[in-house]
Amino acid sequence: MTRSPLLVKASPEREICNITPESAGWKHVGFRALRLRQGDCETMQTGARELCVVVLTGRIRAQVDGVMFDALGRRDSVFDDISPDALYIPGGKTVELIATHDAEVALCTAPYVSSDKATQRLDGRDMRRTVRGLGTNMRYVCDILMGDNPAADRLLVVEVVTPPSHSSSYPPHKHDTDSAGETVLEETYYHRIHPSQGFAFQRVYTDDRSLDEACVVENHDVVMVPRGYHPVVAPHGYRSYYLNVMAGPSRAWAFKNDPAHEWMLSPPPDPA
């Protein structure tokens, strides 16, 4: 079976994955995930890109141009019923991350074109948590850095937990056209599965099927969504988590559902 070019398999090394605009063949989204052992340090320059550090598990402290942000991180598992802590950092900064406990961090980046943004701690206790969908389409959403938070220039970051036997990002939707009710956004899905030996499915497809890829995702894998609809399904017995990173020419999330499947959003007819 040929692996989809949209699927990035996880590495067992410290750097789980590293997706750049160049490696993805697009313009905006960058994504890295790191495993940090207690005492590990990671130093980087944001340069011409903005950065959102999401502490997926464990605890870290961060130093940005000499300013310390301590005790970032609130959970042992991405499946804990707790929102993550995060840190937004604009372009032109020197960043040092130090793991005070074993940690897993996501580094979400996009082009930085403003000059007025400031480093900002994003406390998980202040993040909006919602339940979306009904029945086996129900999932649990945490807005880490979405459009109603003006901290960022281009980045949009959200995480979703999908129960076993449920679908998510569903009905299938897309955001690849600059038109009424839709914006252009590239997107990555960083997948985690519980229990960890499990898997989930993600399809990425366009109306004309010029792009139509089906991906079997395992723990720590990434799916890149350059365009098209992109639903996810969790099989029986396994919970699905994913971290979404989106960015595009404008910082607005507006999407179009696949017309073939939008019928399911209508209330069922009254029984005869």
C-alpha positions as CSV (number, residue, x, y, z in Angstrom):
1,M,0.0,0.0,0.0
2,T,1.4,3.4,-1.0
3,R,1.6,5.9,1.8
4,S,-0.3,9.2,1.2
5,P,2.0,12.2,0.5
6,L,-0.1,14.1,3.0
7,L,0.8,11.7,5.9
8,V,3.9,12.5,7.9
9,K,4.8,9.5,10.1
10,A,6.1,10.1,13.6
11,S,9.7,9.7,14.6
12,P,10.6,7.9,17.8
13,E,13.4,10.6,18.3
14,R,13.3,13.8,20.3
15,E,11.9,15.6,17.3
16,I,8.6,13.8,16.5
17,C,8.0,15.7,13.3
18,N,9.0,18.9,11.5
19,I,6.8,20.3,8.8
20,T,7.9,23.6,7.1
21,P,6.2,25.5,4.3
22,E,9.0,24.2,2.1
23,S,8.5,20.6,3.0
24,A,4.8,20.8,2.8
25,G,4.8,22.7,-0.6
26,W,2.6,25.6,0.7
27,K,3.1,29.2,2.1
28,H,2.0,29.5,5.7
29,V,1.8,26.7,8.3
30,G,4.8,25.3,10.1
31,F,4.6,22.6,12.7
32,R,7.1,20.7,15.0
33,A,6.4,18.4,17.9
34,L,9.2,17.6,20.5
35,R,9.7,15.2,23.3
36,L,11.7,16.9,26.1
37,R,13.1,15.0,29.0
38,Q,13.4,16.8,32.3
39,G,16.3,19.2,32.0
40,D,16.3,19.4,28.2
41,C,16.6,22.8,26.6
42,E,15.5,23.9,23.1
43,T,16.6,27.3,21.8
44,M,15.2,28.9,18.6
45,Q,14.8,32.2,16.8
46,T,11.4,33.2,15.6
47,G,12.8,35.4,12.9
48,A,10.1,36.3,10.3
49,R,7.6,33.9,11.8
50,E,5.3,34.0,14.8
51,L,5.2,31.0,17.2
52,C,2.6,29.4,19.5
53,V,4.2,27.0,21.9
54,V,1.5,24.5,23.2
55,V,2.5,22.4,26.2
56,L,0.7,19.2,25.3
57,T,1.9,17.3,28.4
58,G,4.3,17.8,31.2
59,R,5.7,21.2,32.3
60,I,8.2,23.7,31.0
61,R,9.4,27.2,31.6
62,A,10.2,29.5,28.7
63,Q,12.5,32.5,28.3
64,V,11.7,35.0,25.6
65,D,14.4,37.7,25.1
66,G,15.4,37.2,28.7
67,V,11.8,37.4,30.1
68,M,10.8,34.2,32.0
69,F,7.5,32.5,31.8
70,D,7.4,29.7,34.5
71,A,5.2,26.7,35.2
72,L,3.7,26.2,31.7
73,G,1.8,23.0,31.5
74,R,-1.1,21.5,33.3
75,R,-1.7,17.8,32.3
76,D,-0.2,14.4,32.1
77,S,-2.1,13.3,28.9
78,V,-3.7,15.2,26.0
79,F,-6.8,13.1,27.0
80,D,-7.0,14.7,30.4
81,D,-10.1,16.9,30.9
82,I,-7.9,19.9,31.2
83,S,-6.9,22.6,28.7
84,P,-3.2,23.1,27.8
85,D,-1.1,26.1,28.6
86,A,0.4,27.9,25.7
87,L,2.7,30.8,24.9
88,Y,2.3,33.2,21.9
89,I,5.6,34.7,20.7
90,P,5.9,37.2,17.8
91,G,8.6,37.4,15.2
92,G,12.1,38.6,15.9
93,K,12.5,36.9,19.3
94,T,15.0,34.5,20.9
95,V,13.2,31.6,22.7
96,E,14.5,29.1,25.1
97,L,12.3,26.2,26.4
98,I,13.4,24.2,29.4
99,A,11.6,21.1,30.5
100,T,11.1,21.1,34.3
101,H,9.3,17.7,33.9
102,D,9.2,15.3,31.0
103,A,7.1,17.1,28.4
104,E,5.7,17.1,24.9
105,V,5.4,20.4,23.2
106,A,4.0,21.6,19.9
107,L,5.6,24.5,18.0
108,C,3.1,26.1,15.7
109,T,4.3,28.8,13.3
110,A,3.1,31.2,10.5
111,P,4.5,34.2,8.8
112,Y,4.7,37.3,11.0
113,V,3.7,40.5,9.1
114,S,2.7,42.8,12.0
115,S,5.0,44.8,14.2
116,D,2.7,45.4,17.2
117,K,2.2,41.9,18.8
118,A,3.6,41.0,22.2
119,T,4.6,37.8,23.8
120,Q,1.5,36.5,25.7
121,R,0.9,33.6,28.1
122,L,-2.2,31.7,27.1
123,D,-3.5,30.2,30.4
124,G,-5.5,27.0,29.9
125,R,-7.9,28.0,32.5
126,D,-9.1,30.9,30.3
127,M,-9.5,28.9,27.1
128,R,-13.0,28.3,25.7
129,R,-14.1,24.7,25.8
130,T,-17.2,23.5,23.8
131,V,-19.0,20.4,22.8
132,R,-19.7,20.2,19.1
133,G,-22.1,17.9,17.2
134,L,-24.7,15.4,18.2
135,G,-24.8,11.6,18.7
136,T,-21.8,9.9,17.1
137,N,-20.7,13.2,15.7
138,M,-20.1,14.7,19.1
139,R,-16.6,15.9,20.0
140,Y,-14.9,18.1,22.5
141,V,-13.2,21.3,21.4
142,C,-10.7,23.6,23.1
143,D,-9.9,27.0,21.5
144,I,-6.2,27.6,22.2
145,L,-5.6,30.6,19.9
146,M,-8.6,31.3,17.6
147,G,-9.8,34.4,15.8
148,D,-11.5,36.1,18.7
149,N,-8.2,36.3,20.5
150,P,-6.2,39.2,18.9
151,A,-2.9,38.0,20.3
152,A,-1.7,36.5,17.0
153,D,-1.1,37.8,13.5
154,R,-1.9,34.8,11.3
155,L,-2.0,31.7,13.6
156,L,-5.1,29.8,14.5
157,V,-4.7,26.8,17.0
158,V,-7.4,24.5,18.4
159,E,-7.5,20.9,19.8
160,V,-10.2,18.3,19.6
161,V,-11.0,15.1,21.4
162,T,-13.2,12.6,19.6
163,P,-14.7,9.6,21.5
164,P,-14.5,6.1,20.2
165,S,-16.8,5.3,17.2
166,H,-17.4,9.0,16.5
167,S,-16.6,11.2,13.6
168,S,-15.0,14.6,13.7
169,S,-14.4,17.6,11.4
170,Y,-17.7,16.3,10.2
171,P,-19.7,16.8,8.1
172,P,-16.7,17.2,5.8
173,H,-15.8,20.8,5.5
174,K,-13.1,22.8,3.6
175,H,-11.5,26.3,3.7
176,D,-9.6,26.7,0.5
177,T,-11.4,29.5,-1.4
178,D,-11.5,33.2,-0.8
179,S,-15.3,33.7,-1.2
180,A,-18.4,34.6,0.8
181,G,-18.5,32.4,3.8
182,E,-15.1,30.7,3.2
183,T,-11.5,31.6,3.8
184,V,-8.2,30.2,2.6
185,L,-6.4,28.3,5.3
186,E,-3.7,25.6,5.2
187,E,-3.9,23.1,8.1
188,T,-2.1,20.4,9.9
189,Y,-3.6,17.7,12.1
190,Y,-1.3,16.3,14.8
191,H,-2.9,13.0,15.9
192,R,-2.7,11.2,19.2
193,I,-4.6,8.0,19.9
194,H,-5.7,6.4,23.2
195,P,-4.8,3.6,23.8
196,S,-1.6,4.3,21.9
197,Q,-1.6,1.2,19.8
198,G,-4.8,2.3,18.1
199,F,-5.4,4.2,14.8
200,A,-7.9,6.6,13.2
201,F,-8.8,7.5,9.6
202,Q,-8.7,10.8,7.8
203,R,-9.7,11.5,4.3
204,V,-8.7,14.7,2.3
205,Y,-10.5,15.3,-0.9
206,T,-11.8,18.0,-3.3
207,D,-15.0,18.3,-5.1
208,D,-13.5,17.3,-8.4
209,R,-11.4,14.5,-6.7
210,S,-8.2,15.9,-8.2
211,L,-7.1,15.4,-4.6
212,D,-8.5,12.3,-2.8
213,E,-6.3,10.7,-0.2
214,A,-7.2,8.3,2.6
215,C,-4.8,8.2,5.6
216,V,-4.5,5.6,8.4
217,V,-3.1,7.7,11.2
218,E,-1.3,6.3,14.3
219,N,-0.1,7.9,17.5
220,H,1.9,11.1,16.8
221,D,1.3,11.1,13.0
222,V,0.5,14.4,11.2
223,V,-1.8,14.9,8.2
224,M,-1.3,17.9,6.1
225,V,-4.4,19.6,4.5
226,P,-3.4,21.9,1.7
227,R,-7.0,22.1,0.4
228,G,-10.2,20.1,0.3
229,Y,-12.5,18.5,2.8
230,H,-10.8,16.6,5.7
231,P,-13.0,14.4,8.0
232,V,-11.7,12.2,10.8
233,V,-13.2,8.9,12.1
234,A,-12.2,7.2,15.3
235,P,-12.9,3.4,15.4
236,H,-14.5,1.5,18.2
237,G,-12.3,1.3,21.3
238,Y,-10.0,4.2,20.6
239,R,-10.2,7.9,21.4
240,S,-8.8,10.4,18.9
241,Y,-7.1,13.6,19.8
242,Y,-5.7,16.1,17.3
243,L,-4.1,19.6,17.4
244,N,-5.0,21.8,14.5
245,V,-2.8,24.6,13.2
246,M,-4.2,26.8,10.6
247,A,-2.9,29.9,8.8
248,G,-3.5,31.7,5.5
249,P,-3.6,35.1,3.9
250,S,-6.1,36.4,6.5
251,R,-6.7,35.4,10.1
252,A,-10.3,34.2,9.8
253,W,-11.8,30.7,10.0
254,A,-14.8,30.3,7.7
255,F,-15.6,27.1,6.0
256,K,-17.9,25.3,3.6
257,N,-19.5,22.0,4.2
258,D,-19.5,19.3,1.5
259,P,-23.0,19.8,0.0
260,A,-23.4,16.0,-0.5
261,H,-23.3,15.5,3.3
262,E,-24.7,18.7,4.7
263,W,-28.2,17.2,4.9
264,M,-27.3,15.6,8.2
265,L,-27.2,19.0,9.9
266,S,-31.0,19.4,9.3
267,P,-33.3,18.2,12.1
268,P,-34.8,14.8,11.4
269,P,-38.4,14.9,10.1
270,D,-41.2,14.2,12.5
271,P,-42.2,10.5,12.5
272,A,-45.3,9.8,10.6
